[in-house]
């Protein structure tokens, strides 16, 4: 949003002045993050109740004079934007600001936090507490408002329905233990793991959003039910099917509990090592045919977004060079391409209760990062991008490639590791002989990434040889978070365990020189938190002396 539009927006907000969905603060540089989180919870919940798309928290405004006075809150751009991660870390479900805008007003700097409305059926909590507004005051979210939000999807959310006759005896012990462990890792900064493991079962299930006041829901059974409890979900089959096609044919059905059996299904997939030979090199790069995190992300998305009212099963078809994931129901919120940049947060969920429960046990996030992470993961492995097929309109098919389509594409990604995602996506379309816009074609030609004449374009095979200075630049320049996260997981994968001191030593000299020592340490801490909350790594030590290990 440009400065003129921001100025117009600010004028309109001031004219409305404070109400349940707008809050003004003067806010100095030390303004409490906890207080921001409380306002985030309150304003998101109030926006939901008023059927609005967003609410606003505005810094740099004097409450008494209703005028701009300026704010020096986190004046460094990167530190200001890091507020997003801090809010996501302690909000439940994990969502954050849609955007943080800075307005250079003649009377001083104004910061406008754009807060998305709480998703339908999912009130937002900050550190376990739900907040609301009473006029201009911050207060607890009352039971009437809490019930109003939660009941928004009760009528049409299949997963939220209570199961008559279901009891705690219908739940699988191994799945329950896994759920507790995942929940404890996600909230390790809030609850000691021993405490979570000792909670009464009914208490844990309610806190993990898996039950409603102790009552078993369809979501509870899907994720944690015993195999023999599937009949309680009739006529839904409660089933995932793996099917092998090619020179050999086979299949296997996987039922409840889905929390455990997604991993069991993954283990059926033939995951050999693929050798990629870069140009002018004798040593091949070896990568696994499929990345476990990508496969499980795709499968968990099928579970979260399936239209269960259609009584269909989830199907994973393994072909010699790809996996095809199919789930019932049209793509629910927007289109797949809306999520490629990792910036779109869905406002609605077909199965809001199930989605929240899956987020609590670290199966998915609710920020819309899943598709983005799968695309980035494939690019980091030099493989083709996933494809979505929505042509049937009543089902979603997604293809994850396990082979090289065009060696020139993979070799280019190996050498040019700093390519932006939009160019990688465009090159992927070139290798698959799909159309491109004239603007993107000109851009790729300018960067010498493609050759040929339209429509017979192909990825350039003339990749420049890396010089010593180029290699040094690639090794030391600032990278995105995915790159840093891969360094961490590669280190832990090789040595089995890593201390915070070892991870600091690994990353500190690779972070941007624009950050000071404290900011670099904060960024490393945020990366570790994100990996832990995603279920990638776990801390087997204490908070003060962590011992990081892989969690898969």
C-alpha positions, 0 to 999 in steps of 0.5 A: 500500500503506497503512502497516499493510500496509507494516509487516506486510510489513517484519516478514515480510521481517525474519523471513526476513532476507537471502537471494537475493531480499531485501537490507537496507541502512542507506543514507544520503542519499548512497547510490550509485545505481550500487550500487542498480542492481547490486542491482536487476540481481541481485535481479531475476535471482534472483527470476526463477530462483526463479519469484517475482514480485518481490524487495526492497531495503530501506533503513533497517535495521541489518544487525548488529542486524536492527532499524529505524534509519531512512534519510534516502535521498532524503527528498523524494518527487519525488527518491525517485521519480526513482530509477525513471527512473535505473534504467530509463536504465541497465538492459538491458532498460529496466525499473525498480522496480514501486514505491517504498514509504515506511514511517513506522516508529516507529524511523525512515523505511524505504524499500522498493524493490519489484523485478520479476522479470526477464522470462522469457528476459531477464536484467537487466543494469546498465550492461552487466553481469549481477549475481546473489547468492551467499547475502547477497553480490553477485556476477556472474551466472554462465554457468550462471544466465545460460543458465538464464534465456535458455533459459526461452523457447528452446523456445517463443519462435519468434523465438529459434530459430536459422535453419539456413543463415543467414549475415551475407550474408543481412542488409540493409546499410541496415538494419544501419546503421540498427540501429547508429545507433539502438543508438548513440543509445540508449547514447550515455552509454556508448559513443561513436558512432564506437566502435559504428560500428566494432565488427565486425558479429558483435560489434555483433549480439551486443551488440544482442541480435540474434544468439546467439553469432554465430548468426542467429535468426528475430528477426535476419532479421525486423528486418534480413534482405534482402527475398530472404532471407524464404524462410528463414522459411518457412512464415511470410510475413514480411510486413506489408500496407497496405490502403486501403478506401473510395471508392478501393482499393489495397494493398501488401505490405512484407517484410523488413527490418521495421526499415526497412519500418515507416517505408515502410508509414507513408509509404503512409498519407494523412496530411493536416492536420485543422482544428479550430475551437475555440468562439468563435475564428476561427483553427483549430487544425491537426493532422496526421490521424495522428501518426507516433510513434503509428502506428509504436508501434502497428505495432512492437507488432504486430511484437513481440507477433505469434504467429508460429507461426500463420503470419499477416501483419500487416495495416494497413487505412486507412479514410477516418477511421481505421487498423486494426492487426491481428496474430495471437495473443491479447493476451498479458499482461493486458488493454489497459486494464491499461496505460492508466495507464502503471504496469504492466510486463509480466512475460512476452513471447510473443517475448522474444528479439524484444522485447529486440532491438527494445528495443535498436534503439529500436523499442519499450520493455519497460516497458509504456508503449506503450499509455499513450503512444498514448492520451496522444498522441491526447489531446494532439491532441484526437482520440478514444482508440484502441480494442482489439477482442479478440473474435476471441480469436486476433487483436488489432485496434486502431483509431487514429482520424484524425478528430473524432467529436464536436466538443464532445469535441475543444473540451473537450480544447483548453480543459481541458488539465489533465483527468486521463486517466481523465476523458478516457477516460470522455468518449471513451466518452460520445462513442462512446455506450459505457456508463459506471459510475454513479460516473464519471457522477456525477464528470463531472456534478460537473465539468460535463463531460457533460449529458443523462440516462443512457443518452443522455449527451453531452459538454457544449458549455458550456465556460467562456471562458478568462479572462486569469488562466486562460490565465496559470495554464495557461501556468505551472502544473506539467504532466506529462512528456508536456507538457514533452516536447511543448514540447521537440519543438515547439521543435526542430521549429520551429527545427531544433536546440536547445542545452541552454541553450535547452531550460533557458530553455524549461522551467525557469520552467514546472517545479514550484516545489516543485523547486529549481534543481538538481532542475529541471536534473536533470528536464530532463536526464531528459526529454532522455534519455527522448526520446533513448532513445525515438528521438524526438531525437538529439544531434549535438553533444558530451555537454558541448555538445549539439545536439538535433535531431529523429530522425524 
